[in-house]
Amino acid sequence: MKTTKFFLIVALLAYAALSYSQPEPVKTPYTIKISFERAMQKPGLVLAMRQQLNVSLINSTSGGHVPEYFYGYVIYKSQRYCICGTLKEWKAFFEVRFENHRPVS
């Protein structure tokens, strides 16, 4: 009888431990490289870009040298995206962003 009670208690504790556990999100070890134009076609990715990137991305020029392409890294749906765009594309993206958030007078 003692053995039966012991196994029932162990089974109950094991069930409780399993019901409270949550699976870990799957992390991918690679980055998805995507062009700026393709990123603009995905509304969820655009929202993630607006939340995670700021204008300092294009202000980071070293020694007066302006690179041809700028890269923004965003995490969207547990994936890391590298968005590659020109200075003109990124400036247009950030200008629209700041125009929409101006206070109303």
C-alpha positions in Angstrom: 0.0 0.0 0.0 2.9 2.4 0.8 4.4 1.7 -2.5 1.2 2.5 -4.4 0.8 5.8 -2.5 4.4 6.7 -3.2 4.0 6.1 -7.0 0.7 8.0 -7.1 2.3 11.0 -5.4 5.3 10.9 -7.7 2.9 10.6 -10.7 0.9 13.6 -9.5 4.1 15.7 -9.0 5.4 14.7 -12.4 2.1 15.7 -14.0 2.1 19.1 -12.2 5.7 19.8 -13.2 4.9 19.0 -16.9 1.8 21.1 -16.9 3.7 24.2 -15.6 6.6 23.9 -18.0 6.7 26.0 -21.2 8.5 25.1 -24.3 11.5 27.2 -25.2 11.2 29.2 -28.4 13.2 27.8 -31.2 16.2 30.0 -32.0 17.7 29.9 -35.5 21.4 30.4 -35.7 21.3 32.3 -39.0 20.2 35.7 -40.2 17.8 36.2 -43.2 19.1 38.9 -45.5 16.4 40.8 -47.3 16.3 43.9 -49.5 14.6 47.0 -48.4 12.0 46.7 -51.2 11.0 43.2 -50.1 10.9 44.2 -46.4 8.5 47.0 -47.3 6.1 44.4 -48.7 5.7 42.7 -45.3 3.6 44.8 -43.0 4.6 43.0 -39.9 8.3 43.4 -40.7 7.8 47.1 -41.3 6.2 47.4 -37.9 9.1 45.6 -36.3 11.5 48.0 -38.2 9.6 51.0 -36.9 9.8 49.7 -33.3 13.4 48.4 -33.3 15.4 50.8 -35.5 16.1 54.5 -35.1 17.7 57.2 -37.2 21.2 56.6 -35.7 21.4 53.7 -38.2 22.1 56.2 -41.0 24.0 58.7 -38.9 26.8 56.3 -38.2 29.3 57.3 -40.8 33.0 57.1 -39.9 35.5 59.7 -41.0 33.1 61.3 -43.4 32.9 58.2 -45.5 29.3 57.4 -46.5 28.8 53.7 -47.3 26.7 52.7 -50.3 24.4 50.4 -48.3 23.1 50.5 -44.7 22.1 47.4 -42.8 19.4 47.3 -40.2 19.0 44.2 -38.0 15.5 43.3 -36.7 14.0 40.4 -34.9 10.6 39.4 -36.3 8.7 36.1 -35.6 11.7 34.7 -33.8 13.9 35.3 -36.9 16.7 37.8 -37.2 16.4 39.8 -40.4 19.2 41.9 -42.0 17.5 44.6 -44.1 19.8 46.1 -46.7 19.0 49.5 -48.2 20.5 52.6 -49.7 20.8 55.9 -47.8 18.0 57.4 -49.9 15.6 54.5 -49.0 16.4 54.7 -45.2 16.0 58.5 -45.2 12.6 58.2 -46.8 11.6 55.5 -44.2 12.6 57.6 -41.2 11.1 60.8 -42.6 7.7 59.1 -43.0 8.1 57.7 -39.5 8.7 61.1 -37.9 6.0 62.9 -39.9 3.4 60.5 -38.6 4.4 61.1 -35.0 4.4 64.9 -34.8 2.2 66.4 -32.1 -1.1 67.8 -33.4 -1.3 71.6 -32.7 
